[in-house]
């Protein structure tokens, strides 16, 4: 099948394996892997010019677990440079196009994984999420994606952006497939479907990140309340408190560390958007960074008053695929990025987002929702 959506950076011919599929719970299922994961013997660019000819000698642990379960790798999917963008744009590999909303962004940074699933180019996909990067493409492309709770799935063999926020997660066209992939990645059983008896917090406005910017409001989650209640949940209005300091310098500090070997020494080989962000990161003071780390640590000790939150993934009109990323990144991701800071799990089912401290809770709720 032709890749009219530029969903892949590198294609892998799966034909021999598909003709003789192996065994395992994913036997013969085709897999697209975000080009941020190392794959032995297969070009892995991290979406960059710096690594355009890079061929790793090993395969990331999370990828290997899916391959060992019988999945068949069909390609390395598109991403913006080093996975730091809410759009599916790349100075080096072109724009990834949205099969379900032509002319609109796929979202980023797991852009190709979302597009490839929506276009039927693969059955399953693997992505990463540091601020929105699995859930936004899943919402924009109408598929399902899980931002796992921080630390649950190995980041071995994945190029880092902000290790305190980075997560690996499965993407597919159903919650059932996402839950199965999660089980294989985490080595834990698939949870039983459950919404009955849970208290669900309706989130009309997400918390900020401590930078003083007012976050977007949305009543979109009201559309799901009646069905949640029919399935046995109790839905209440809720809020999540803001952090006690600006958390953004922590992200900037870790991004600079992740690129210490090549920035600023090879700054001219970075794209304009990535270079602008790293240059801004250099201006964060040690005091600001320290305050940010303390605020994140405090936020991660917060105990929610509900079992589960429901909100939209995005609350503004989906931008055109050629929109200025620096202008849209904050309003487009405001309902998503706080989840990485708390370290919680977030499941996107199209534009519906379910959030809880543990993967099992959002997966159980998502399975109950899907099987209704």
Secondary structure, DSSP 4 states (H G I P E B T S, - for coil): ---TT--EEEE---HHHHHT---STTTT-EEEEETTB--TTSB--TTSSTTTT-B-SS--HHHHHHHHTT-EEEEEEP-SGGG--SSS--TTT-PPP-SSSTTB---SSSHHHHHHHHTTS-SEEEEEESSSTTHHHHHHHT-EEEEPPTTSS--TTB--S-TTT-EEEEEESSHHHHHHHHHHHHT-PPPPP--TT-EEEEESB----SSSPPPPB--GGGGGHHHHHHTT-EEEEE--PPPSS--HHHHHHHHHHHTTTTTTTTGGGS-HHHHHHHHHHTT--HHHHHHHHHHHHHHTT---SSSEEEEES--SPPPBTTS-HHHHHHHHHTTTHHHHHHT-EEEEETTEEEEESSHHHHHHHHHHHHT-
